[in-house]
């Protein structure tokens, strides 16, 4: 499939042609993350699992900058392709890749200089701090070489290379799991091995993701990176909702960890990290669907085919809602079994707390899908203001309110129930915002 077919082929065919490879990509990535949690929890221990959960928000903030440029530029590139401005699309693509690689070097240098002192200042538990630094320092050295992977994935889909992107992500994930097994289970290395597995796999994925863009067999290929200040601002502005979501999510994760450490200690942090590992599977699938829909949405918007845009919204809503309900039912049916996968046989306290956490967290899936769909579509339609407003309620306002209110009523279990309550409130806000935005878009038909 080429990008020109985004405006020609039936919507359902485009959806499955793009969504299925993206879903398989995200499933493989989610399975890797879950496997990583299993290896760390079972072979290194609960403190290592807690350390990864504590430091991961910091790592995600750095990756969020790459994602911001990737999302913002891919929307602009796809829209330019839909408008028939091929040379402009190539210039924007080339400049965006250069910006991401440059950011990788900047954060690598900053990490080398300041990461250790910051981590030991943040975490009073010396054991957790040492483990967290051992984990993050591997990523610091690898940043310039792994950050392009996230952007190239977006650009591959924009050119209709969804299957290539899928196989690339599957290979990266499988290699990651194999290296985790070799380094941690077989050789008995520590927490640094988990990060090393990720960096090696992601570096190889990043390297091979450049291949199609050097062949000149697809519309996008590297050209002179011409970009204006206004275009950079436009890219940053359009990707700002995704960046804000990641930053806010990392901030809330840090606040959540503070509540968990205060109310339940390392066991509570480990239990929450298990919930998050399981959560990555569904969230990864939903992101896979919505990321896959961004190129055809933006392309059709550029081609002024507004009705097709709303057809993509409808089919995406049906698919994400169905998957969310199915996942919720599975978690509610087998919470104890899911909790036991990540723990040693004698960790009865963690299993018990994680089981309760899953039962409180699972109903949030009734609402998460709608919030994600509306936000993603608003971003793809080049309406970041409304998308960011939804994300602010989803990632900051309601979760913070929920944490303070629910923990005062339920103790540590209030942390686990916050996602369900805040999710319901955010979905209501997203519905109002989407109705208003969609009415304005339909008025342009």
C-alpha positions in Angstrom: 0.0 0.0 0.0 1.2 3.5 -0.8 0.1 6.8 0.8 -1.9 7.7 -2.3 -4.3 4.9 -1.6 -5.3 6.4 1.7 -7.8 8.5 -0.1 -9.0 5.8 -2.6 -9.4 2.4 -1.0 -12.4 1.5 1.3 -12.0 2.8 4.9 -12.4 -0.7 6.3 -9.6 -2.1 4.1 -7.3 0.7 5.0 -8.0 0.2 8.7 -7.2 -3.5 8.7 -4.2 -3.0 6.4 -2.6 -0.5 8.7 -4.0 -1.4 12.1 -3.2 -5.1 12.1 0.5 -4.7 11.5 0.6 -1.9 14.0 -1.3 -4.0 16.6 1.1 -6.9 16.1 4.0 -4.4 16.5 2.6 -3.1 19.8 1.7 -6.5 21.1 5.3 -7.7 20.5 6.6 -4.5 22.2 4.2 -5.0 25.1 5.1 -8.7 25.5 8.8 -7.6 25.6 8.0 -5.1 28.4 6.0 -7.7 30.3 8.8 -10.2 29.9 11.3 -7.7 31.1 9.3 -7.2 34.2 9.1 -11.0 34.7 12.8 -11.5 34.3 13.6 -8.6 36.7 11.0 -9.6 39.3 11.7 -13.3 39.3 15.5 -13.3 38.9 16.7 -10.1 40.5 13.9 -9.3 43.0 11.3 -6.9 44.2 13.7 -4.1 44.9 14.9 -4.2 41.3 11.3 -4.2 40.0 10.6 -1.2 42.2 13.8 0.6 41.0 12.8 0.2 37.3 9.3 1.5 38.1 10.8 4.5 39.9 13.3 5.5 37.2 11.1 4.7 34.2 9.2 8.0 34.3 12.4 9.9 33.9 13.4 7.8 30.9 10.0 8.3 29.3 10.3 12.1 29.6 13.4 12.0 27.3 11.6 9.6 24.9 8.6 11.9 25.0 10.6 14.7 23.3 11.4 12.3 20.4 7.8 11.3 20.2 6.7 14.9 20.2 8.7 15.7 17.1 7.8 12.4 15.5 4.1 12.8 16.0 4.1 16.5 15.1 6.2 16.1 12.0 4.4 13.0 10.7 1.1 14.8 10.8 2.6 17.7 8.8 4.4 15.3 6.5 1.2 13.3 5.8 -0.9 16.4 5.3 1.7 17.7 2.8 1.6 14.4 0.9 -2.2 14.6 0.8 -1.8 18.2 -0.6 0.6 16.9 -3.3 3.6 18.8 -1.8 6.1 16.0 -2.1 9.3 18.1 -1.8 8.0 19.9 1.2 7.2 16.5 2.9 10.8 15.3 2.2 12.3 18.4 3.6 10.3 18.2 6.8 11.0 14.5 7.2 14.8 15.0 6.8 14.9 18.0 9.2 12.8 16.1 11.8 15.1 13.1 11.9 18.1 15.4 12.3 16.4 17.2 15.2 15.7 13.9 17.0 19.3 12.6 16.6 20.5 16.0 17.9 18.3 15.7 20.9 19.7 12.3 21.7 23.2 13.6 21.9 22.1 16.6 24.1 20.4 14.4 26.6 23.2 11.8 26.6 25.7 14.5 27.6 23.3 15.9 30.2 22.7 12.5 31.6 26.4 11.8 31.9 26.9 15.0 33.8 23.9 15.1 36.1 22.0 11.8 36.3 23.8 10.2 39.2 23.5 13.1 41.6 19.9 13.7 40.7 18.9 10.1 41.3 20.6 9.9 44.7 18.9 13.2 45.6 15.5 11.9 44.6 15.6 8.5 46.2 16.5 8.3 49.9 16.7 4.5 49.8 20.3 3.9 48.8 19.7 0.4 47.5 16.9 1.6 45.2 19.0 4.6 44.1 22.0 2.4 43.2 19.8 0.0 41.2 18.0 2.9 39.5 21.3 4.5 38.4 22.7 1.2 37.2 19.7 0.8 35.0 19.4 4.3 33.6 23.1 4.9 32.8 23.0 2.3 30.1 20.2 4.2 28.4 22.1 7.5 28.8 25.0 6.2 26.5 22.5 4.7 24.0 20.2 7.7 23.6 21.6 9.1 20.3 21.3 5.7 18.7 17.9 4.5 19.9 15.8 7.7 19.9 15.3 7.7 16.0 13.5 4.3 16.3 10.3 6.0 17.6 10.2 8.6 14.8 11.1 6.2 11.9 8.2 4.0 12.9 5.8 6.9 12.3 7.4 7.8 8.9 7.3 4.2 7.7 3.6 4.1 8.3 3.1 7.5 6.6 4.6 5.9 3.5 2.4 2.8 3.7 5.2 0.6 4.9 3.2 -0.7 7.8 4.3 -4.3 7.4 8.0 -3.4 7.3 7.4 -1.5 10.5 5.6 -4.5 12.0 8.4 -7.0 11.3 11.0 -4.5 12.5 9.2 -4.1 15.9 8.7 -7.8 16.2 12.4 -8.6 15.6 13.4 -5.9 18.1 11.1 -7.3 20.8 12.0 -10.9 20.3 15.7 -10.0 20.4 15.1 -8.1 23.6 13.5 -11.1 25.2 16.3 -13.4 24.1 18.9 -11.1 25.5 17.0 -10.7 28.8 17.0 -14.5 29.1 20.7 -14.7 28.2 21.9 -11.9 30.4 19.6 -12.2 33.4 18.3 -15.8 33.6 21.3 -17.6 32.1 24.3 -15.5 33.1 22.9 -14.1 36.3 23.7 -10.5 35.5 22.1 -7.6 37.5 19.6 -4.9 36.7 22.0 -3.3 34.2 21.5 -6.3 31.9 17.8 -5.4 31.5 18.7 -2.0 30.2 21.6 -3.4 28.0 19.1 -5.8 26.3 16.8 -2.9 25.5 19.6 -0.6 24.1 21.1 -3.3 21.9 17.8 -4.3 20.4 16.6 -0.8 19.9 19.8 0.3 18.3 19.6 -2.5 15.7 15.9 -1.6 15.1 16.9 2.0 14.7 19.6 1.1 12.2 17.4 -1.0 10.0 14.5 1.5 10.1 16.6 3.9 8.0 16.9 1.3 5.1 13.7 2.1 3.1 14.4 5.8 3.1 17.8 5.3 1.3 16.4 3.2 -1.5 14.3 6.0 -3.0 11.6 3.3 -3.8 9.1 5.2 -1.5 7.8 8.7 -1.7 9.8 9.9 1.4 13.6 9.8 1.2 16.3 11.9 2.7 16.7 15.3 1.1 18.2 18.7 2.1 16.7 19.3 5.6 15.0 22.6 4.8 12.7 23.9 7.5 11.6 27.3 8.8 11.2 28.5 12.3 7.4 28.6 11.9 7.4 25.0 10.7 9.5 23.9 13.7 7.0 25.7 16.0 4.1 24.0 14.1 5.7 20.6 14.6 6.3 21.2 18.3 2.8 22.7 18.8 1.1 19.8 17.0 3.1 17.2 18.9 2.7 19.0 22.2 -0.4 17.1 23.3 1.5 13.8 23.0 4.5 15.3 24.7 2.4 16.8 27.5 0.6 13.5 27.9 4.0 11.7 28.4 5.4 14.4 30.7 2.2 14.5 32.7 2.1 10.7 32.9 5.7 10.7 34.1 5.0 13.4 36.7 1.9 11.5 37.9 3.9 8.2 38.0 6.4 10.0 40.2 3.7 11.3 42.5 2.1 7.9 42.6 5.4 6.3 43.6 5.7 8.8 46.4 2.2 7.9 47.7 3.0 4.2 47.4 6.3 4.4 49.2 4.6 6.4 52.0 1.6 4.2 52.3 2.9 0.7 51.5 6.7 0.8 50.9 8.6 -1.1 48.3 6.0 -3.9 48.1 3.3 -1.4 47.1 5.6 0.0 44.4 6.3 -3.5 43.1 2.6 -4.3 43.0 1.8 -1.1 41.1 4.6 -1.8 38.7 3.1 -5.3 37.9 -0.3 -3.6 37.2 1.5 -1.2 34.9 3.3 -4.0 33.1 0.0 -5.7 32.4 -1.6 -2.4 31.4 1.0 -1.9 28.8 -0.4 -4.8 26.7 -3.8 -3.1 26.2 -2.5 0.4 26.0 0.1 -0.7 23.5 -2.6 -2.2 21.3 -4.8 0.9 21.5 -1.8 3.1 20.7 -1.0 0.7 17.8 -4.4 1.2 16.3 -4.5 5.0 16.7 -0.9 5.5 15.6 -1.7 3.5 12.4 -4.7 5.8 11.7 -2.8 9.0 11.9 -1.3 9.0 8.4 -4.7 8.3 6.5 -6.5 10.8 8.7 -4.0 13.6 8.1 -3.7 12.6 4.4 -7.5 12.8 3.9 -7.6 16.0 5.8 -5.0 17.5 3.4 -7.0 16.2 0.5 -10.2 17.8 2.0 -12.0 14.4 2.3 -13.6 15.2 5.7 -16.3 12.4 5.6 -13.6 9.7 5.3 -11.9 11.1 8.4 -15.0 10.6 10.5 -15.4 7.1 9.1 -11.9 6.3 10.5 -13.1 7.6 13.9 -16.1 5.3 13.9 -14.2 2.1 13.1 -11.4 3.0 15.5 -13.9 3.5 18.3 -15.6 0.2 17.7 -12.3 -1.7 17.6 -10.7 0.0 20.7 -13.9 -0.3 22.8 -14.2 -4.0 22.0 -10.6 -4.8 22.9 -10.8 -2.8 26.1 -13.9 -4.6 27.4 -12.3 -8.0 26.5 -9.1 -7.1 28.4 -11.1 -5.9 31.4 -13.0 -9.1 31.6 -9.8 -11.2 31.4 -8.2 -9.2 34.3 -11.3 -9.4 36.5 -11.5 -13.2 35.8 -7.9 -14.1 36.5 -6.3 -11.4 38.8 -4.4 -13.8 41.1 -2.9 -15.8 38.2 -1.7 -12.6 36.4 -0.1 -11.3 39.6 1.7 -14.6 40.2 3.4 -14.5 36.8 5.7 -11.6 37.9 6.6 -12.9 41.4 8.6 -15.6 43.1 6.7 -18.4 44.8 7.1 -17.1 48.3 5.9 -13.5 47.6 2.4 -14.0 48.9 2.1 -10.4 50.2 2.9 -8.9 46.8 0.5 -11.3 45.1 -2.3 -10.4 47.4 -1.8 -6.7 47.0 -1.4 -6.9 43.3 -4.6 -9.0 43.0 -6.6 -6.3 44.8 -4.9 -3.6 42.7 -5.9 -5.3 39.4 -9.5 -5.6 40.5 -9.6 -1.9 41.3 -7.7 -0.8 38.2 -9.4 -3.0 35.5 -12.7 -1.0 35.3 -10.7 2.0 34.0 -10.7 0.3 30.6 -14.4 1.1 30.2 -13.3 4.8 29.7 -9.7 4.8 28.6 -10.3 3.8 25.0 -12.6 6.8 24.3 -10.2 9.3 25.8 -7.4 7.9 23.7 -9.4 7.9 20.5 -10.6 11.5 20.8 -7.2 12.8 21.7 -5.4 10.9 18.9 -7.9 12.0 16.3 -7.8 15.6 17.3 -4.0 15.5 17.1 -4.1 13.9 13.6 -6.6 16.6 12.6 -4.1 19.3 13.5 -6.1 20.4 16.6 -3.6 20.0 19.4 -5.3 22.6 21.6 -8.3 20.4 22.2 -6.2 17.2 22.4 -4.0 18.8 25.1 -7.0 19.9 27.1 -8.2 16.3 27.2 -4.7 15.1 28.1 -4.5 17.6 30.9 -7.6 16.2 32.5 -6.6 12.6 31.9 -3.0 12.9 33.0 -2.9 15.7 35.7 -6.2 17.2 37.0 -8.3 14.1 37.7 -5.5 11.8 38.8 -4.1 14.3 41.3 -7.5 14.9 42.7 -8.2 11.2 42.9 -5.0 10.4 44.6 -5.6 12.9 47.4 -9.2 12.1 47.9 -9.2 8.3 47.5 -6.1 7.6 49.5 -7.6 9.6 52.4 -10.6 7.2 52.2 -9.0 3.9 51.1 -5.3 4.2 52.1 -2.9 2.6 49.6 -5.7 1.0 47.7 -7.0 4.4 46.8 -3.9 4.7 44.5 -5.0 1.7 42.5 -8.7 2.9 42.2 -7.7 6.4 41.0 -7.3 5.3 37.4 -10.9 4.1 37.3 -12.4 7.2 38.8 -10.3 9.7 36.9 -10.9 7.8 33.7 -14.6 8.1 34.0 -14.4 11.9 34.7 -12.0 12.4 31.7 -14.2 10.4 29.3 -17.1 12.8 30.2 -14.9 15.8 29.4 -13.6 14.2 26.2 -17.1 13.6 25.0 -18.0 17.3 25.3 -14.8 18.5 23.6 -15.1 16.0 20.8 -18.7 16.9 20.1 -17.8 20.5 19.8 -14.7 19.9 17.6 -16.4 17.4 15.3 -19.3 19.9 14.8 -16.9 22.5 13.7 -15.1 20.1 11.3 -18.3 18.9 9.8 -19.3 22.5 9.1 -16.3 22.7 6.7 -17.7 20.0 4.4 
